[in-house]
């Protein structure tokens, strides 16, 4: 009879599952980044910023809200937006109704970048994620991911990096 696993160690099934999840967490972002850089000369992080702005009313978000969408610190987001602004893809301005708030707005050039990058990004996500799963598995994945992110959100002291 095998000895029980200590409380501070994974059992065999947990270790196999966690190893698979950890590998996915490393490989998928790298694959997405590689495709976007090759095809559109932007990082996955930059694409996320531009996409969030493209989906916002008027293409504009508060920098703090944008940091939440990007799960980024304001410092990291500010550096990325500085670069995107220097490339003419984003414009920043002080909120006219509250001078303490900085707004980021997608420019027409930024909109063109998102529009051009989206088809290849969607194609790769479909190829890597959805084509690998049945419809039922895709629905299960959605439920599983929402349960895990809900558990993360419920942790005391944790919140997205804003």
C-alpha positions as CSV (number, residue, x, y, z in Angstrom):
1,X,0.0,0.0,0.0
2,X,1.4,3.4,-1.0
3,X,2.0,6.0,1.7
4,X,-0.3,8.9,1.6
5,X,1.0,12.1,0.1
6,X,2.0,14.8,2.6
7,X,-0.3,17.8,2.9
8,X,2.3,20.1,1.4
9,X,2.8,18.0,-1.8
10,X,0.7,17.4,-4.9
11,X,-0.7,13.9,-5.4
12,X,0.1,12.3,-8.8
13,X,-3.1,13.5,-10.5
14,X,-2.8,17.0,-9.1
15,X,0.8,17.2,-10.2
16,X,-0.1,16.0,-13.7
17,X,-2.9,18.5,-14.0
18,X,-0.9,21.4,-12.5
19,X,2.0,20.6,-14.8
20,X,-0.4,20.8,-17.8
21,X,-1.9,24.1,-16.6
22,X,1.5,25.6,-15.9
23,X,2.8,24.6,-19.4
24,X,-0.3,26.1,-21.0
25,X,0.3,29.3,-19.0
26,X,3.8,29.5,-20.4
27,X,3.3,28.3,-24.0
28,X,0.0,30.0,-25.0
29,X,1.0,33.6,-24.3
30,X,4.4,33.0,-26.1
31,X,2.6,31.6,-29.1
32,X,0.2,34.5,-29.2
33,X,3.0,37.0,-28.8
34,X,5.1,35.4,-31.6
35,X,2.2,35.5,-34.1
36,X,1.3,39.1,-33.4
37,X,4.9,40.3,-33.5
38,X,5.5,38.4,-36.8
39,X,2.3,39.5,-38.5
40,X,1.5,42.9,-37.0
41,X,4.7,44.0,-35.2
42,X,2.9,44.4,-31.9
43,X,3.1,42.3,-28.7
44,X,0.1,40.5,-27.2
45,X,0.1,43.0,-24.4
46,X,-0.1,45.9,-26.8
47,X,-2.8,44.1,-28.8
48,X,-4.8,43.7,-25.5
49,X,-4.5,47.5,-24.8
50,X,-5.5,48.4,-28.4
51,X,-8.4,45.9,-28.4
52,X,-9.8,47.1,-25.1
53,X,-9.8,50.7,-26.4
54,X,-11.4,49.6,-29.6
55,X,-14.2,48.0,-27.7
56,X,-14.7,51.0,-25.4
57,X,-17.3,53.8,-26.0
58,X,-15.6,56.4,-28.2
59,X,-12.4,54.3,-28.1
60,X,-11.6,55.9,-24.7
61,X,-10.9,54.5,-21.3
62,X,-9.4,55.9,-18.0
63,X,-5.9,54.7,-17.6
64,X,-6.8,53.0,-14.3
65,X,-9.7,51.1,-16.1
66,X,-7.4,50.1,-18.9
67,X,-4.8,48.8,-16.4
68,X,-7.6,46.6,-15.0
69,X,-8.4,45.2,-18.4
70,X,-4.7,44.5,-19.0
71,X,-4.1,43.2,-15.5
72,X,-1.2,45.5,-15.4
73,X,0.3,47.9,-13.0
74,X,-0.2,51.6,-13.9
75,X,3.6,51.9,-14.3
76,X,3.8,49.0,-16.9
77,X,0.7,50.3,-18.7
78,X,2.0,53.8,-18.8
79,X,5.3,52.6,-20.4
80,X,3.3,50.7,-23.0
81,X,0.9,53.6,-23.7
82,X,3.9,55.9,-24.0
83,X,5.3,53.7,-26.8
84,X,1.9,53.3,-28.4
85,X,1.4,57.1,-28.2
86,X,4.8,57.7,-29.8
87,X,3.8,55.4,-32.7
88,X,0.5,57.4,-33.2
89,X,-1.7,54.5,-32.1
90,X,-3.0,56.0,-28.8
91,X,-3.6,59.5,-27.6
92,X,-3.6,60.5,-23.9
93,X,-5.4,63.5,-22.4
94,X,-6.5,64.8,-19.0
95,X,-10.2,64.1,-18.4
96,X,-12.0,67.5,-18.9
97,X,-14.5,66.6,-16.1
98,X,-11.8,65.5,-13.6
99,X,-8.3,66.8,-14.0
100,X,-7.0,64.0,-11.7
101,X,-7.8,61.4,-14.4
102,X,-5.9,60.5,-17.6
103,X,-7.8,59.1,-20.5
104,X,-6.4,57.0,-23.3
105,X,-8.0,57.1,-26.7
106,X,-7.5,54.9,-29.7
107,X,-6.4,56.9,-32.8
108,X,-7.4,56.0,-36.3
109,X,-3.9,54.5,-36.8
110,X,-4.4,52.4,-33.7
111,X,-7.8,51.3,-35.0
112,X,-6.2,50.2,-38.2
113,X,-3.6,48.2,-36.3
114,X,-6.3,46.4,-34.3
115,X,-8.4,45.8,-37.4
116,X,-5.3,44.4,-39.3
117,X,-4.1,42.2,-36.4
118,X,-7.4,40.7,-35.3
119,X,-8.0,38.1,-38.1
120,X,-4.6,36.4,-37.6
121,X,-5.0,36.5,-33.8
122,X,-8.5,35.0,-34.0
123,X,-7.2,32.4,-36.5
124,X,-4.4,31.3,-34.1
125,X,-6.7,31.2,-31.0
126,X,-9.2,29.1,-32.9
127,X,-6.4,26.8,-34.1
128,X,-4.7,26.4,-30.8
129,X,-7.7,26.4,-28.5
130,X,-11.1,25.9,-30.1
131,X,-10.0,23.4,-32.9
132,X,-8.4,21.3,-30.2
133,X,-11.7,20.9,-28.3
134,X,-15.2,19.7,-28.9
135,X,-18.0,22.2,-28.5
136,X,-18.8,20.5,-25.1
137,X,-15.2,20.7,-24.0
138,X,-15.1,24.4,-25.0
139,X,-18.1,25.1,-22.8
140,X,-16.4,23.1,-20.0
141,X,-13.2,25.1,-20.4
142,X,-15.2,28.3,-20.0
143,X,-16.9,27.0,-16.8
144,X,-13.5,25.8,-15.4
145,X,-11.7,29.0,-16.2
146,X,-14.5,31.1,-14.6
147,X,-14.4,28.9,-11.5
148,X,-10.6,29.3,-11.2
149,X,-10.7,33.1,-11.8
150,X,-13.5,33.3,-9.3
151,X,-11.4,31.5,-6.7
152,X,-8.5,33.9,-7.5
153,X,-10.8,36.9,-7.0
154,X,-12.0,35.6,-3.7
155,X,-8.5,35.4,-2.2
156,X,-8.0,38.0,0.5
157,X,-5.8,40.8,-0.6
158,X,-5.7,39.8,-4.3
159,X,-6.9,42.0,-7.0
160,X,-5.9,42.6,-10.6
161,X,-2.6,44.6,-10.8
162,X,-3.8,48.2,-11.1
